Amino acid sequence: MALTGNLTGSLSASMSAEGGVNGTINFDGSGTDNYTELDNKPSINGVILEGNKTSSDLFIESGGTDNYNELLNKPKINGTTLTGDVSDTQLLIDYNHLINKPVIPDISEIETRLNTAETDIDNLQNDMVTAQNDIDDINDEIATIKATDLSQNADINSLKNRVTGTETNISNLTTRVSSAESSITTQGTQISSIEDDISDINSDITGLDTRVGTAEGDIDTLQGDMTQAQSDISELNSSLTTTSVSISSEKIIGVCYRWGKICMLSILSGDQTVTPADTTLATLPQGYRPIEQAEFVDSLGKIRMRITNTGRIVNVEQATTYIRGTCVFITQ
């Protein structure tokens, strides 16, 4: 009789007075897995990442300011302030800085125990083969005795006792085989569960890498926005710088101020003689000329004045005294 393969279940045997031994062997096994029961799920700002979470749920907010470097509460990742060039290692977002790393049992130890159990089963199978051979020998002796002299009942009873003892040994071996196979099944289930956990962990790590890549992209975008804002602020500050140019001719004396795109011409004094209409009193330099023709009224003679888009300051009507006045306009 030969036994091969993985064994689970039970073995039984019986003998009859006519001779012969009969027996049966039965085997079976099973396993399971589940992701949602994992412990130590990842979290952001103390909120566990499960289901659909919004940025508000995770306490992630955004905002703006005139100068990023003057922010009192700069954003942080894992306690590291987002200032300048910050690496993944400084932000503690690589796998080696995970707080709750998965602990994977030593599979090699379980495999060693499985190999030992399989060796024990092989030995038990060999013992069972030897026992079966003994039974076969006993059956042969019984047949020989029956053919020569049926009166030798004592020898037959002795042989029956030996058969009974051998059957007991087979029963004990069956129990040991069943126990070993149960242990192998349990350890196999543990290995399957560990492999499932490893697969889930690898999936979580892949998801974390994806989120890290997204966060890095958001950080780059934020830094670009802050750089642009800083540039806009600098440009605005530059455009608000006050400049001025003096106006001095035979007819008028004054000054023209500029703030960004806004100019103000102020005529302070000049010639008090009669000035014919449409006389060019002075010309404003480039950068101080209106985008469109501007008009205003002289504060003394109440005559109409004009500034053309070429910078000419002209009295539209005849002036008989000093020309005074102020005009505000948008420059080119």
Helices and strands as residue ranges (DSSP letters): E 10-15, E 21-26, E 43-44, E 47-48, G 68-70, E 76-77, E 80-81, G 95-97, H 107-148, H 153-239, E 242-248, E 252-259, E 262-270, E 279-283, E 294-297, E 304-307, E 312-315, E 325-330
